[in-house]
Every structure is written in structure tokens, then in C-alpha cells.
Amino acid sequence: MRKIKEVLRLRCLGLNQHQIARSCSLAQSTVHEYWKAAGAAGIGWPLPADWDDRQLEEVLFPTRPERATRRQALPDFSALHQELQSHKHLTLQLVWEEYRQADPDGYGYSRFCDLYRQWLRRQEVVLRQSHRAGEKLFVDWAGDTIPIHDPATGEVRPASIFVAVQGASSYTFAQATPSQELPHWISSHIHAFEYFGGVPQMVVPDNTKTGVSRSCRYEPDLNPTYQEMAAHYGVAVMPTRPYKPRDKAKVESGVLVVERWILAALRQRKFFSMAELNQAIAALLERLNQRPFRKREGTRASLFAALDRPALQPLPTERYQFGAWQTARVNIDYHIEIQRHYYSVPYQLTGQAVEVRLTEATVEIFHRGLRVASHARSREPYQATTVHQHRPKSHQKHLEWTPSRMIEWARTVGPSTAGLFERILASKPHPEMGYRSCLGILRLAQQYSLARVEAAAQRALHLKACSYQSVKSMLERQLDRLPVEEAPAPRPPLEHDNIRGAGYFEAPAEPSTNV
């Protein structure tokens, strides 16, 4: 349609058919056909302003047959692409063969592949990201590791490489860690913040298990420790979408640069400690950040000083102290078990689920976001750390019972009752075994008078019947009202001629004579 309009415009300017054909790179017969169609339709130049290409074509060529429709509808490339992504051994050849089995009149293999690649190019449109100064810090683990050799045992352990890249300046931080576990993930963030000398507005990780507890395209759940660290430094954590590495293309390219300019440069060196490795990485990292760009002026360091560094938030006064979070349920003894040690919580939370924050020195227990207990951390197994105020009042009073306190309570009744308690507690293998008997006797004083209980205790001591049941029986039978019988005086020794006495048995025996 564009050339038809140009033909009409040039004709209006007075050019002949030959000149218009040369100007528009058309055959003279085509220019003549356009002139003839315009004359038949009675239109000239300029065209009406509201006409589009379709309307112009309908006016000029009303009898032109419609373009032949495709012989076959396009396959469902979206479903085919999902299958290709989910099955690593699936090929386009096999997909096409299955397609032709379902539709024998479908596209040939080469056309099928062309159509699929055209569809795929339309799906892979990439948004060019623009990063504001000090806004985002992209973090990730490098895919490659560096071996560390134990000089004592010869064991070789791989060291993971943490990489952080500033969004605006591409200023890069790298550090080796023993593993990719949560403590090293958190400490690497802290070291990165301190290396940059400030904190960005957002940290952009991928959906690594150490940072994200549950990956989700819309609402990912962050690890509580990671979230707590972010709150301490005043940054927001914004994980990328699952399986979308282009969301963090900045750190992806940063990881590639670190692998090429740092890891590759250290390929021939042998390291025996993590400190030695990080010292070598720091030297090469400085060279990397000072390396001039190829397609723009300056270096990563100069851009960082000009853009990101002034826009970063200041570091907090105190460094974040790592604390691991876990959940626990309060047992019936109002204690929770953490690494085979028991810590108390208020007894009202028995049976409730609580959150526990573990540091090197403390154990903090939270219920619905409120801290309910804090203990010094103990690593002694199968022992308990208990706060007295966490116990119910009845348990607190029970623990306050001692033998001396029991006897003092008995003195309020009378001296005989105190003597009875001493006898009961002394007769048991452990004094606590006699607490219930003593408490039972004290409770009898609520039913009977103190004088009667004291009299019953005196009678029990006299009869050596020192027990709760004996005192209770005396009170029920009113034996406490009877006078205590004095013990009879001991009888004098008997003297008689037929009694030999003890001396007889002590004298040596006389020799017998046999006749």
C-alpha cells in the first residue's frame, strides 16, 4: 500500500509513467495498473485522512480474490514448548512425528521447525532493565567452586563463591565460603554490605533454599533468619521469579566475570585454608573493579564512587548477630527441647507452638511474635534450664517445701506434732517421701482442733505409731481424749538358789573323771 500511495502522489506532481516506475522501483505495467485502478475508483491525491491500507485496497481492487488461507492451522506451540522444557531428551523431530501422526496433512518438518522458531522468538522478548543508583544489589552463588586442601589429612573440600553486584555501577564483591548453608549465606551478605560501605534499598537473590523457604512466582516465603537480617539492615529482599535467570541478569553476568577473571586466574594455585583463598580473591577483585570497560568510559570502581556509593544507606551501628529460627511445641512440663536440652516457658503455653531463635549465647522463645522467655544457651544434654516464675503457683509452693519448713509448720500445732514430724521424716529413705503424711496430719487440724491433733500426736509418739493413719484413727475413735498411760517400772532381777547367774557360764569347766 505504501508504493500505491507513492505512485498516486508522484502522478499528482506531474511525473510520467516511466519516471514514476524508476522512482518507485516498479514495473511500468504495475504503475499503469495502479493508475487504471485509481481512475476507475475515481480517487486521486491526497487521499482522505481517515483511510487506512485495508480501505484503500478495497476501493482500488474490489474484485481481487481473497488470499488463500493456510492449509493447516498452527500447532499449539505453547504446549509443545512446555513439553520440550520438561523432558530433556525430547527433540523437535519426535514432536513433529507425533504431530504428523495426529494430522497427516500438517506441515512438513522444515516448515514446522521454522514456525516454531518464529513463535519462540516472539516469546523471548526481553525487557531492558534500568537500575537507579543505590537501588538494587544482586546476589548469587557462582556455579564453579575452588578446592581447598587440608594440610593434615589431605582431604579436599570445595569452597563456594558468593557474588554480589551493584545494579547501577556493576561494582562487584566476591568471597569464598565453606558451603552454601544459611550461616555462610548471611555472613556473606554482611561482608558485602561492609565491603560496599553502605546498604542498598533492595537485595535481589534467586530462589535458593538458603534464602527462600518456599518459592512462588507471586508470594515467596523468605527464610526467617534472612528476613530478620534484612530488617536489621533496613533492606527489602525481592527474590526473582522461579526459573527466570534474566530477572537477575546483572549478577548472572557478574558471576561469569568473576569465574573468568578470578577463578580462572587461580586455577593453577593450591590453597590450604579459607583465609588464604579469600586473600587471593580480594587482590584479584580489586583488579577486576579497576579494569576499564570496553564499551564505555570508566571502571566499575569509578562508577561506584560516582553513582552507587553516595546513594547507599548507612550501615547500622551494630553488626547483625546470626540467629537460627525453628519451631517447637511446649511439653506438659512447660519446657521445650532444643538440641537435647530443655528450656522453660510460662506454664500457660503448655501444648502451644512457639518459635525459637538460637544464637551462640542465647535461646529466645516467641509466641505470636512476642518474646515470652530468654535463656543462656546450654549444650549439656538431657538437663533443664528453668525459670522459677514459669512454674504454676502450686509447683512453686511444692518446691519450697523442705524438712525444716515442715517441722516449723508442725510447731504451730504443738511440740508433740513437731516431734512426730521429725520421726516420720527420719523414718523415710528420703525426706520428701514423708511430705504427704505430714501434710495429711496438718489437714486434720482443719477438721479437728489443734489441741486434739497435738494430743493425738503425743499419744502416737508414746505408742511409737508414727503415721498419718494412726493419728487419724485416734482422732476418729477419740482416743486422744484418754490419758496417756505411764509405762510400768522395770522389775528387779530375780535372785534364787536354783539360778546359777551369768558368772556360772563364764567359769572354766571342771575336768570330768571316768572310773
C-alpha positions as CSV (number, residue, x, y, z in Angstrom):
1,M,0.0,0.0,0.0
2,R,2.9,2.3,0.6
3,K,4.0,2.2,-3.0
4,I,0.5,2.7,-4.3
5,K,0.3,5.9,-2.3
6,E,3.7,7.0,-3.6
7,V,2.5,6.3,-7.2
8,L,-0.6,8.5,-6.6
9,R,1.5,11.2,-5.0
10,L,4.1,11.3,-7.9
11,R,1.3,11.3,-10.5
12,C,-0.2,14.3,-8.8
13,L,3.2,16.1,-9.1
14,G,3.1,15.6,-12.9
15,L,5.6,12.8,-13.4
16,N,5.1,10.4,-16.3
17,Q,4.7,6.6,-16.0
18,H,8.4,5.9,-16.8
19,Q,9.7,8.3,-14.2
20,I,7.3,7.0,-11.5
21,A,8.4,3.4,-12.3
22,R,12.1,4.3,-11.9
23,S,11.4,6.3,-8.7
24,C,9.4,3.5,-7.0
25,S,11.4,0.6,-8.4
26,L,8.3,-0.8,-10.1
27,A,7.5,-2.2,-13.5
28,Q,5.7,0.3,-15.8
29,S,2.9,-2.3,-16.2
30,T,2.4,-2.2,-12.4
31,V,2.3,1.6,-12.4
32,H,-0.2,1.6,-15.3
33,E,-2.4,-0.9,-13.3
34,Y,-2.4,1.4,-10.3
35,W,-3.3,4.4,-12.5
36,K,-6.1,2.5,-14.1
37,A,-7.5,1.3,-10.8
38,A,-7.4,4.8,-9.3
39,G,-9.1,6.2,-12.3
40,A,-11.8,3.6,-12.2
41,A,-12.4,4.2,-8.5
42,G,-12.3,8.0,-9.1
43,I,-9.7,8.8,-6.4
44,G,-6.7,11.0,-6.6
45,W,-4.1,12.6,-4.3
46,P,-4.3,13.5,-1.5
47,L,-6.3,10.6,0.0
48,P,-8.9,11.1,2.7
49,A,-7.2,11.4,6.1
50,D,-9.3,8.6,7.7
51,W,-8.4,5.9,5.1
52,D,-6.2,3.0,6.2
53,D,-4.4,0.5,4.0
54,R,-7.3,-2.0,4.1
55,Q,-9.8,0.6,3.0
56,L,-7.6,1.8,0.2
57,E,-7.1,-1.8,-1.1
58,E,-10.9,-2.4,-1.0
59,V,-11.6,0.7,-3.1
60,L,-8.8,0.1,-5.7
61,F,-9.2,-3.6,-6.1
62,P,-12.8,-4.5,-5.1
63,T,-12.8,-7.7,-7.2
64,R,-9.4,-9.0,-6.1
65,P,-9.8,-12.5,-4.7
66,E,-9.0,-13.0,-1.0
67,R,-5.7,-14.6,-0.2
68,A,-5.8,-18.3,0.1
69,T,-6.0,-19.4,3.7
70,R,-3.3,-21.6,5.1
71,R,-3.9,-25.2,4.5
72,Q,-3.4,-26.0,8.2
73,A,-3.9,-24.2,11.5
74,L,-0.7,-23.6,13.5
75,P,0.1,-26.3,16.1
76,D,-0.1,-25.5,19.8
77,F,3.5,-24.3,20.2
78,S,2.9,-23.2,23.8
79,A,2.1,-26.8,24.9
80,L,4.9,-28.2,22.7
81,H,7.4,-25.8,24.2
82,Q,6.4,-26.8,27.7
83,E,6.9,-30.4,26.8
84,L,10.3,-29.7,25.4
85,Q,11.3,-27.8,28.6
86,S,10.1,-30.6,30.9
87,H,11.7,-33.5,29.1
88,K,15.4,-33.0,28.4
89,H,15.5,-35.9,25.9
90,L,12.6,-34.8,23.8
91,T,13.5,-33.4,20.4
92,L,11.7,-31.4,17.7
93,Q,11.9,-34.4,15.4
94,L,10.0,-36.6,17.7
95,V,7.4,-33.8,18.5
96,W,6.9,-33.3,14.7
97,E,6.4,-37.0,14.1
98,E,3.8,-37.2,16.8
99,Y,2.2,-34.0,15.3
100,R,2.0,-35.7,11.8
101,Q,0.6,-38.9,13.3
102,A,-2.3,-36.8,14.7
103,D,-2.6,-34.7,11.5
104,P,-1.2,-36.4,8.3
105,D,-1.9,-33.3,6.2
106,G,0.0,-31.0,8.6
107,Y,3.2,-29.0,7.9
108,G,6.4,-30.6,6.8
109,Y,9.3,-30.9,9.2
110,S,11.3,-27.9,7.9
111,R,8.3,-25.7,7.9
112,F,7.2,-26.9,11.3
113,C,10.6,-26.0,12.7
114,D,10.6,-22.6,11.1
115,L,7.2,-21.8,12.5
116,Y,8.2,-23.0,16.0
117,R,11.4,-20.8,15.9
118,Q,9.4,-17.8,14.8
119,W,6.9,-18.4,17.7
120,L,9.8,-18.8,20.1
121,R,11.4,-15.5,19.1
122,R,8.2,-13.7,19.8
123,Q,8.1,-15.2,23.2
124,E,11.7,-14.3,24.1
125,V,11.3,-10.6,24.0
126,V,13.5,-9.2,26.8
127,L,12.8,-6.1,28.9
128,R,15.8,-3.9,29.2
129,Q,16.2,-3.1,32.9
130,S,17.3,0.3,34.1
131,H,18.9,0.5,37.5
132,R,18.9,3.5,39.7
133,A,21.9,4.3,41.8
134,G,21.9,2.5,45.2
135,E,18.6,0.8,44.5
136,K,19.4,-2.9,43.9
137,L,22.1,-5.4,44.9
138,F,22.1,-8.7,43.0
139,V,23.4,-11.7,44.8
140,D,24.1,-15.3,43.9
141,W,26.4,-18.3,44.2
142,A,28.9,-19.0,41.4
143,G,28.5,-22.3,39.7
144,D,32.1,-23.3,40.0
145,T,34.0,-24.0,43.2
146,I,37.6,-23.9,44.3
147,P,39.2,-26.9,46.1
148,I,40.8,-26.4,49.5
149,H,43.3,-29.0,50.7
150,D,43.6,-30.0,54.3
151,P,47.4,-30.0,55.1
152,A,47.0,-32.5,57.9
153,T,44.7,-35.1,56.3
154,G,45.0,-34.3,52.6
155,E,41.2,-34.0,52.3
156,V,39.9,-31.8,49.5
157,R,36.8,-29.7,50.2
158,P,35.1,-27.4,47.6
159,A,34.7,-23.8,48.6
160,S,31.7,-22.0,47.2
161,I,31.9,-18.5,45.8
162,F,29.4,-15.8,46.8
163,V,29.0,-12.9,44.3
164,A,27.2,-9.6,44.8
165,V,26.9,-6.9,42.1
166,Q,25.6,-3.3,42.4
167,G,22.9,-2.6,39.9
168,A,23.9,0.8,38.5
169,S,27.7,0.5,38.5
170,S,28.3,-3.3,38.3
171,Y,30.7,-2.9,41.2
172,T,31.4,-6.5,42.3
173,F,32.1,-8.3,45.6
174,A,33.2,-11.9,45.8
175,Q,34.0,-14.2,48.7
176,A,34.8,-17.9,49.3
177,T,32.8,-19.8,51.9
178,P,33.0,-23.4,53.2
179,S,29.4,-24.1,52.0
180,Q,26.2,-22.6,50.7
181,E,24.4,-23.1,54.0
182,L,22.4,-20.4,55.8
183,P,25.1,-19.1,58.2
184,H,27.5,-18.6,55.3
185,W,24.8,-17.0,53.2
186,I,24.0,-14.5,55.9
187,S,27.7,-13.7,56.7
188,S,28.4,-13.2,53.0
189,H,25.7,-10.5,52.9
190,I,27.1,-8.8,55.9
191,H,30.6,-8.8,54.5
192,A,29.3,-7.5,51.1
193,F,27.5,-4.6,52.9
194,E,30.7,-3.7,54.8
195,Y,32.7,-4.0,51.6
196,F,30.5,-1.5,49.8
197,G,30.4,0.7,52.9
198,G,26.6,1.0,52.8
199,V,23.3,-0.7,52.3
200,P,21.1,-0.7,49.1
201,Q,17.4,-0.4,49.1
202,M,16.8,-3.9,47.8
203,V,18.6,-7.2,47.6
204,V,17.7,-9.4,44.7
205,P,18.5,-13.1,45.2
206,D,17.2,-16.1,43.2
207,N,15.0,-18.8,44.8
208,T,17.9,-20.5,46.6
209,K,16.8,-22.7,49.5
210,T,19.1,-20.9,51.9
211,G,17.2,-17.6,51.4
212,V,13.7,-18.6,50.3
213,S,11.7,-21.2,52.3
214,R,9.0,-21.6,49.7
215,S,9.5,-20.4,46.2
216,C,6.5,-18.8,44.5
217,R,6.1,-16.6,41.5
218,Y,3.8,-14.2,43.4
219,E,4.4,-14.5,47.1
220,P,7.7,-16.3,48.0
221,D,8.3,-17.1,51.7
222,L,11.7,-15.8,53.0
223,N,13.7,-17.7,55.5
224,P,13.0,-16.1,58.9
225,T,16.7,-15.6,59.6
226,Y,17.2,-14.0,56.2
227,Q,14.2,-11.7,56.8
228,E,15.5,-10.8,60.2
229,M,18.9,-9.9,58.8
230,A,17.2,-7.7,56.1
231,A,15.1,-5.9,58.7
232,H,18.3,-5.3,60.8
233,Y,20.0,-3.5,57.9
234,G,16.8,-1.9,56.6
235,V,16.8,-3.5,53.2
236,A,14.0,-5.2,51.2
237,V,14.5,-8.7,49.8
238,M,12.9,-9.2,46.4
239,P,13.5,-12.8,45.1
240,T,13.4,-13.3,41.3
241,R,10.7,-15.4,39.7
242,P,11.4,-19.1,39.7
243,Y,13.3,-20.3,36.6
244,K,13.8,-16.7,35.4
245,P,17.5,-16.1,35.4
246,R,17.1,-13.0,33.3
247,D,15.4,-11.3,36.2
248,K,18.9,-11.1,37.8
249,A,20.9,-10.8,34.6
250,K,23.2,-8.3,36.3
251,V,24.6,-10.9,38.8
252,E,24.5,-13.6,36.1
253,S,26.9,-11.6,34.1
254,G,28.8,-10.7,37.3
255,V,29.2,-14.4,38.1
256,L,30.5,-15.0,34.6
257,V,33.1,-12.2,35.0
258,V,34.2,-13.5,38.4
259,E,34.6,-17.0,37.0
260,R,36.7,-15.7,34.1
261,W,38.9,-13.1,35.8
262,I,39.2,-14.6,39.3
263,L,38.5,-18.3,39.3
264,A,40.3,-18.9,36.1
265,A,43.3,-16.9,37.2
266,L,43.5,-19.1,40.4
267,R,43.2,-22.4,38.5
268,Q,46.9,-23.3,39.0
269,R,47.2,-22.3,42.6
270,K,46.7,-24.7,45.5
271,F,45.1,-23.4,48.7
272,F,45.3,-24.8,52.2
273,S,42.9,-22.6,54.1
274,M,39.8,-20.4,53.5
275,A,41.7,-17.3,54.7
276,E,44.4,-17.8,52.1
277,L,41.9,-18.3,49.3
278,N,39.9,-15.1,50.3
279,Q,43.2,-13.1,50.4
280,A,43.9,-14.2,46.8
281,I,40.3,-13.4,45.7
282,A,40.5,-9.9,47.3
283,A,43.6,-9.0,45.3
284,L,42.1,-10.1,42.0
285,L,38.7,-8.5,42.9
286,E,40.5,-5.1,43.3
287,R,42.0,-5.5,39.8
288,L,38.6,-6.5,38.4
289,N,36.8,-3.4,39.8
290,Q,39.6,-1.2,38.5
291,R,39.6,-2.8,35.0
292,P,38.4,-0.3,32.3
293,F,35.1,-1.0,30.5
294,R,35.4,-1.9,26.8
295,K,32.3,-0.1,25.5
296,R,32.0,2.8,27.9
297,E,34.2,5.2,29.8
298,G,35.5,4.5,33.3
299,T,35.7,1.4,35.5
300,R,33.4,-0.3,38.0
301,A,35.1,1.4,40.8
302,S,34.8,4.9,39.3
303,L,31.1,4.3,38.5
304,F,30.5,3.0,42.0
305,A,32.1,6.1,43.6
306,A,30.1,8.4,41.3
307,L,26.7,6.6,41.4
308,D,26.1,3.9,44.0
309,R,28.3,4.9,46.9
310,P,26.6,8.3,47.5
311,A,23.1,6.7,47.3
312,L,23.7,3.8,49.7
313,Q,22.1,3.9,53.1
314,P,24.5,3.9,56.1
315,L,25.4,0.7,57.9
316,P,23.8,0.2,61.4
317,T,25.9,0.8,64.4
318,E,25.9,-2.9,65.3
319,R,26.6,-5.9,63.1
320,Y,23.8,-8.4,62.8
321,Q,24.2,-11.4,65.1
322,F,23.2,-14.6,63.4
323,G,20.3,-16.5,64.9
324,A,18.7,-19.6,63.5
325,W,14.9,-20.0,63.8
326,Q,12.9,-23.1,64.4
327,T,9.6,-24.1,65.8
328,A,8.8,-26.2,68.9
329,R,5.8,-27.3,70.9
330,V,5.7,-26.8,74.7
331,N,5.5,-30.1,76.6
332,I,3.2,-30.8,79.6
333,D,6.1,-29.9,81.9
334,Y,6.2,-26.4,80.3
335,H,9.6,-27.0,78.7
336,I,10.7,-27.2,75.1
337,E,13.5,-29.4,73.8
338,I,16.3,-27.7,71.8
339,Q,19.2,-29.9,70.8
340,R,18.6,-32.3,73.7
341,H,18.4,-29.6,76.3
342,Y,15.2,-28.4,77.9
343,Y,14.2,-24.7,78.4
344,S,11.2,-23.5,80.3
345,V,8.4,-21.2,79.1
346,P,5.4,-19.8,81.1
347,Y,3.2,-22.8,82.0
348,Q,0.2,-21.1,80.3
349,L,1.7,-22.0,76.9
350,T,1.6,-25.8,77.6
351,G,0.8,-27.5,74.3
352,Q,1.2,-24.4,72.2
353,A,3.6,-24.0,69.2
354,V,6.3,-21.4,69.7
355,E,9.2,-20.0,67.6
356,V,12.8,-20.3,68.9
357,R,15.7,-18.1,67.9
358,L,19.1,-19.7,68.6
359,T,22.3,-17.7,68.8
360,E,25.7,-18.8,70.1
361,A,24.9,-17.5,73.6
362,T,21.2,-17.2,73.9
363,V,17.9,-19.0,73.3
364,E,14.9,-16.7,72.8
365,I,11.4,-18.1,72.7
366,F,8.5,-16.2,70.9
367,H,4.8,-16.8,70.9
368,R,2.8,-15.0,68.2
369,G,5.6,-12.5,67.7
370,L,6.0,-11.7,71.5
371,R,9.1,-12.9,73.3
372,V,8.0,-15.0,76.3
373,A,11.3,-16.4,77.5
374,S,15.0,-15.9,77.2
375,H,17.8,-18.3,78.4
376,A,21.5,-18.6,78.3
377,R,22.2,-21.3,75.8
378,S,23.4,-24.6,77.4
379,R,24.8,-27.6,75.5
380,E,24.6,-30.0,78.4
381,P,22.3,-32.8,77.1
382,Y,19.2,-34.1,78.9
383,Q,19.3,-31.3,81.5
384,A,16.8,-28.5,82.1
385,T,17.2,-24.7,82.4
386,T,14.2,-23.5,84.3
387,V,13.0,-20.0,85.4
388,H,11.2,-20.3,88.8
389,Q,8.5,-17.8,87.7
390,H,7.5,-20.0,84.7
391,R,6.1,-22.7,87.2
392,P,2.5,-22.6,88.4
393,K,1.9,-21.3,91.9
394,S,1.3,-24.8,93.2
395,H,4.5,-26.1,91.8
396,Q,6.4,-23.1,93.2
397,K,5.0,-23.8,96.7
398,H,5.8,-27.5,96.4
399,L,9.4,-26.8,95.6
400,E,9.5,-24.5,98.6
401,W,8.7,-27.5,100.9
402,T,11.8,-28.6,103.0
403,P,12.1,-30.8,106.1
404,S,12.8,-27.9,108.3
405,R,9.8,-26.0,106.9
406,M,7.6,-29.0,107.5
407,I,8.7,-29.1,111.1
408,E,8.2,-25.3,111.5
409,W,4.6,-25.8,110.3
410,A,4.1,-28.5,112.9
411,R,5.3,-26.3,115.7
412,T,2.3,-24.1,115.1
413,V,0.2,-27.0,116.3
414,G,2.4,-28.1,119.2
415,P,5.8,-29.6,120.2
416,S,4.4,-33.1,120.1
417,T,3.3,-32.6,116.5
418,A,6.8,-31.3,115.6
419,G,8.4,-34.3,117.2
420,L,6.0,-36.6,115.3
421,F,7.0,-34.9,112.0
422,E,10.7,-35.4,112.9
423,R,10.1,-39.1,113.4
424,I,8.1,-39.5,110.2
425,L,10.7,-37.7,108.0
426,A,13.6,-39.6,109.7
427,S,11.9,-42.9,109.0
428,K,11.8,-42.5,105.2
429,P,14.7,-43.2,102.8
430,H,14.2,-39.6,101.5
431,P,12.5,-36.9,103.5
432,E,10.2,-36.0,100.6
433,M,8.6,-39.4,100.9
434,G,7.2,-38.3,104.2
435,Y,5.8,-34.9,103.0
436,R,2.4,-36.3,102.2
437,S,2.0,-37.9,105.6
438,C,2.9,-34.6,107.3
439,L,0.6,-32.6,105.1
440,G,-2.2,-35.0,105.9
441,I,-1.7,-34.6,109.6
442,L,-1.8,-30.8,109.2
443,R,-5.0,-31.0,107.3
444,L,-6.6,-33.0,110.1
445,A,-6.2,-29.8,112.2
446,Q,-8.8,-28.2,109.9
447,Q,-11.3,-30.9,110.8
448,Y,-10.4,-31.3,114.5
449,S,-9.0,-28.8,116.9
450,L,-5.3,-28.0,117.2
451,A,-5.4,-29.3,120.8
452,R,-6.8,-32.7,119.8
453,V,-4.2,-33.1,117.0
454,E,-1.5,-32.2,119.4
455,A,-2.9,-34.8,121.9
456,A,-3.1,-37.4,119.2
457,A,0.5,-36.7,118.2
458,Q,1.6,-37.1,121.8
459,R,-0.2,-40.4,122.0
460,A,1.3,-41.6,118.7
461,L,4.8,-40.8,119.9
462,H,4.1,-42.6,123.2
463,L,2.9,-45.7,121.3
464,K,5.5,-45.3,118.6
465,A,2.7,-45.3,116.0
466,C,4.2,-42.5,113.9
467,S,2.0,-42.4,110.8
468,Y,-0.9,-40.4,109.3
469,Q,-3.3,-43.3,109.6
470,S,-2.5,-43.9,113.3
471,V,-3.2,-40.2,114.1
472,K,-6.4,-40.2,112.0
473,S,-7.7,-43.4,113.8
474,M,-7.0,-41.9,117.2
475,L,-9.0,-38.8,116.4
476,E,-11.9,-40.7,114.8
477,R,-12.1,-43.0,117.9
478,Q,-11.5,-40.1,120.3
479,L,-8.5,-41.9,121.8
480,D,-6.8,-38.6,122.0
481,R,-9.1,-37.7,124.9
482,L,-7.9,-40.6,127.0
483,P,-4.9,-40.0,129.4
484,V,-1.6,-41.4,128.2
485,E,-0.7,-44.4,130.4
486,E,2.7,-44.3,132.0
487,A,5.0,-47.1,131.2
488,P,5.4,-49.7,134.1
489,A,8.6,-49.5,136.1
490,P,11.1,-52.3,135.2
491,R,11.1,-55.3,137.5
492,P,14.2,-56.0,139.7
493,P,16.3,-59.1,138.8
494,L,15.3,-62.4,140.3
495,E,17.5,-64.0,143.0
496,H,17.2,-67.7,143.8
497,D,19.4,-70.6,144.8
498,N,18.5,-72.5,141.7
499,I,19.5,-69.7,139.5
500,R,23.2,-70.0,138.6
501,G,23.7,-66.5,137.2
502,A,25.8,-65.2,134.4
503,G,29.1,-65.9,136.2
504,Y,28.5,-69.6,136.2
505,F,28.8,-69.7,132.4
506,E,31.9,-67.6,132.4
507,A,33.9,-70.0,134.8
508,P,36.1,-72.7,133.2
509,A,34.6,-76.2,133.2
510,E,36.0,-78.8,135.7
511,P,37.6,-81.9,134.2
512,S,35.5,-85.0,134.4
513,T,36.8,-88.3,135.9
514,N,35.8,-91.5,134.3
515,V,36.0,-94.6,136.5
